[in-house]
Amino acid sequence: MKRIILSGGGTGGHIYPAVAVAEALKRRFGDEVEILFVGAEGKMEMEKVPALGYRIAGLPIAGLQRRLDWHNLAVPFKAVKSIRMAKRIIREFGADAVVGFGGYASAPVLWAAQRMGVPTVIQEQNSYAGVTNKILSKGAKRICTAYEGMERFFPAGKITLTGNPLRGRFSKEGADRAEALKYYGLTPDLPVILVVGGSLGTRSLNEMMKAWIVETGGEAPVQVIWQTGKYYEREMQAFLAAHPARHVWQGAFIDRMDYAYAAADLVVSRSGAGTVSELCLVAKPVLFVPSPNVAEDHQTKNARALETKGAAVVVADAESRTKAMPRALELLADREALAAMSRSLEALARPNAAEDIVNEIVKVMK
């Protein structure tokens, strides 16, 4: 029996890669593998992971607030307690390996495992490594990366380029486009832009859409699948009620992402690691508006890494309200540019990332 701890969380960008690896481990070893997730108390993984049928233990770890905040005083105490708890969890579970995917919880678990002589693997999703992963990489056996050139941050001999593991089946063939258009109530006669801002939503992209709808008077030359996020749903529904727009589908969530990608000619999106990996797999031309509100500005670095390879166009968040949709329409009119972008994205795709990470876990356990 193989016993493996997977740790990460705080956001879907850390949780779902871990779940994708758990699924790959189950496919490979079936009942011969036991998996335990370790997350941070009060974070979304404590709800999402058990809902998918996996066990999870929670640590009281918390991150530093960027602004002056009295909660920061408790952080060192929570870190010490979390390391102590992590050691007990590793010992009681009898872990053969610990894999960290980033987020608050992975740091104390990796730290504890390395002190206990349990082999560790780090999965770095972004093109710019976080501080925690850089520190912990010294004691890790393997580091699985999604981008080339990560020797800037990690010992070169430990790096394996695997890509980011994704749940679901994303591919260039994808879903049937006619079915996808029908699902969203769209016509094959006009091009489609997919605007997607993540499950919670993105103020900048929603403001961009509002400004564009007002400017076009609701009579746009393209169709839009507009995912507004749950935080903004009521506000955007009220806006559309006051400013009716033809050819615009609006929803808080996109349940059938495969249909959304199949329908779209161009995607306007944030540039989190998971989104970037999905877009490479579906080879869908993209205009990135990176979020400026993330650690180490890694979304901008992810987006620029693709831009330098001709696989994306980038518009800064501060300029997105007025510049992103006009630039998107320019791109839609240039079929050659879209085709070239699609080819560049496809060249970067790594469809076997989860299986490749399982290979690295198995190597360190031997």
N, C-alpha and C positions, 0 to 999 in steps of 0.2 A: 504493500500500500504506500503510495506517494502522498505526502501531506504538504500542501503548498499554501502559504499565506499571500494574499494579494492586498495591497494597501494603496489607497489614494482616494481623493474625493474633494468635496467642497463645490465642485461644478461638474456638469455632465462631461466636460472635456477630460476630466481625470477618471470619472467613474466608468463611462462606457468602454474605453479601451481595456480597462481591467476586466469588465464583464465579457468582452469579446475574447480575451485570453482564457478566461474561465471556461467559456463555451468550447474553445479549441482544445483545452486540456481534457474536457469531458468527451469530446469526439475522439481524441487520441487514446485515452486510458479508461473510459467508461467508469465502472465501479471500482477500478484500481487506483483512483485518485480521490483524495479528500481535500476540499477547498474551504478556506476560511478567509473572509474579508475582514479588514480592520479599517474603521473609518473614524471620523471626528464627531463627537456627540453634538446633536442639534443640527448637523449638516444633512444635505439631501440624500447622501448615500445610506443613512440609517433607515430611510423609508424605501428608497428605490431598490436597493440590493435584496432585502428580504422579499419584496414584491416579485422579484425574478427567481425566487426559490433558493437563494444562497444564505448561509449563516453569516452574520456580521457581529463583530465586537466593537464597542465604541470607546474612544479615548477622550479625555477632557481637554485635549490640545486646542489652542486658539492662535491665530496670527496677530501680529502687531498691527494696530490701527495706524494709518499713515498720518492722521492728524493727532494732536495732543489729546490723549484720552486716558482717564484714570484706569480703564480696563487693562491698559498696557502693563500696569504694575503687577497684575496677576499672571501675566504670560510666562515668566520664568518658573513660577511654582507649578503651573499647569504642565509645562514641558518636562520638569523633573518627575512629576507624578505620572505623566504619560509614558515616559521611558521605563519607569518601574513596572507599570501595568503591562507594557508591551513585552517586557522580559518574561513576566508570568504567563502571558498568553502564548508566547512562543514555546516556552517550556512545557506548559500543560497540553498544548496541541501537538507537540512533538514535530515541529516544522522541519522539513528537509530543505526548504528554500523559501526565501521571502522576496517578493517582487514589488517594487515601488513604482507608482504611476504619477507621482506628484500630488500636490495638495497637502494640507496641514498634517494629516495622520501618517503619511508615508515616512516623514522624517524620523520621529521617535521609533517607529517599527524597524526601519533600516538600521538606524544607529544601534538599537538594542541587539538586533540579529548579528551585526558585524562584531560587537563586543563578545557575543556568545559563540562565535565561530560558525554561525549558520550562513551558508552561501547566499549572497544577495545579487539581484539583477535590478537594474534601473531602466525604466522606459521613459525616454525624454521625447515629448511630443513636438516641441517647438524648435525653430531654427536658432533660437538664442536660449541657452540653458539657464535655468533658474539657479539662484545662489545655493539653495539647499542641495540640489542634485550635484552641483559642482563640488561641494564639500564632501558629500557622501560617496562620490564616484571613486575616491581614493581607496575606500574599503570594499567596493563592489567587485564582483567577479566579472560581470559583463554589463555593458551599457548598450541598449537597443535604441537606435536613433531613427528619426524620420527624414533627416536632411543630411546632405554631404557636408564636409568641412567642419565637423564637430570636434576635430582635434584641437580646436581653439580652446575648448572647455574641458575636455576629458582626455585621459591617457589613451593614446592612439591604439595601443595593443588590445584594449578592452572593448573597442567599439565594433558593433555590427549594425550595418544599415538595413533595417527591417521594414521601415515605414510605420505608419500608425495603424493599429488594429481597429477594425470597424465591425460593428454588429450589422446584421442584415446582408443582403446581396446587392451590392452596387456594381454595375458594370456599364461599359459603353453601349452594349446592346440594349440593356435596360428594358423598361416596360414599353408596351405598344403606344405609339404617339397618338393615334386616333382615339384609343381608349382613354388616354390621359387627358386629352382636350375635352372629351365628352364629360369626364369626371368633374372637371372644373367649369363646365358650361362655356367653353371657349370655341372659337371657330378656327379652321385650318387656313383661313384666308389672310390672317394678320399675324405678324411675329409676336412672340411671347417673351416678356421679361419676368423672371422670378426674383422678387425682393424678399429676402429672408434675414431676419434679425435675431434668431435664436428663440428659445422657448419663452423667455421672459419678455423679449422684445427689445428694440433699440430706438431710443428717442430720435437720434439723428436720421435714421432711415425713414421713420414715420413722418418726421417733419419734412424730409425731402419729398415724400409722396404727396403730402398735403399741398406743398408749394406747387408741385408739378400739376396736380389735378386742378387747382385754382387757375394756374396759368393757361392750361389747355381748355378750360371751361368744360371739363368732363368729356371732351370729344378727342381722345388721343388717337394717334395713328398706329398704336400698338396695344396689345393686351397685356395685363399685368396680373400675376398671382402674388398677392401682397400678404405676407405673414406678419401680423402686427405684434404678436406676443401677448401673453395674458395680462400684463400690467397695463397695456394701452388699449385693450379691446373695446371697452365701452366708449372711451374718448374717440377712437377712430370710427366706430359705428355711428356715433353722433355726428362726426364730421361728414361722413358719406351720406347720411340722411339729409344734411344741409347742403351738400355739394354732390349730387348724384353724378356718378361717373360710369359711362358705358365701358364695357370690356375690362372691368376690374373685379377680380375675385378677392375678397378680403376674409381672413380668418385668424384667430388667435394662434392656432397650431396648424401644422401640416401633418396629417396622419399618414398620407401616402406620399412620402418623399420621393419614392421611385417614379410616381406619376408626375410630380412637380418638375423633376429633372427631365423626364421624357418630353414634357410639353414645352419646356423652356428653350429658347434660342440663345439666351444670355442670362446670367445670374448676377444680381447685385447683392453683395453679402459682406458680413464681417469676415475676418480671416483667422478664426480660431483653428487650432490644429486639426480637429476632427472634420470641420467643414472643408479645409484645404485638401485633406486626404480623400474625402468623398468626391470632390470636384475633379481630382486627378483620375479617380476610377471611372467616373461617368464621362470624363473628357468634355466637360461643358464650359464654354468660354465664360470668363468671369471678370467683373469689375469689383475690386475689393474696396471697402471703406473700413479700414482697420479701426478697432476701438482704441482710443487713447487711454482708457481707464483700466489697463491691466498691468500686472507686474512686469517690469523690465521692457515695457512697450513691445512685447513679443509678437502681437498681432501685426504691427507694422513690419517687423523683421520677417515674419512668415510671408506676408504679402510681397515685400520687396524681393525676397528670395525667388519667388515665382516670376515676378516681373522681369528680373534679370535674365531669365530663361525664355522670355517671350510667351509665358503661359498665363499672364494676367495683366490687367491694367489697374492702377491704384489711384484713387482720389482721396485726399486727406479728409478726415472727419470734419474739420473746421470749414471745408469748402463744399461738403457733400450736398447741403441743402439746395444750392443753386447750380452746382456744376456736375453732379453725378448723373442725373437723368439725361441732360443734353449730351454728355459724353457717351452714355449707354446707347442713345439713339444713333449717334455717329458710328459707333461700333457695329450696330445692327445693319447699317447700310453698307458696311464693308465686308462682304461675304468672304473674301480672301483672307482678311485679318482674322475673322472668326475661325476659319478652317485651320489656319496656321496655329492659332492659340490652342485649338482642340488637339492638334497633333503634339504640341509641346506638353500639354497636360498629360496626355496618354503616355508619353515617354517617361513621365515622373511617377506613374501609378505603381503601387506595390500591393497587388491583390492578395498576396499570401502572408501579410504581415503577422497576423495572429499565430499562424502555424510556425513561422520563422522564429517568433519569440518563444514559443513552446520548445523548439529545438534548442535554443540557448539555455532555457531553464533546465532542460534534461542534461545538457552538458555539464552545468555547474554542480548538479546533484551526484554525478558519478564519482 
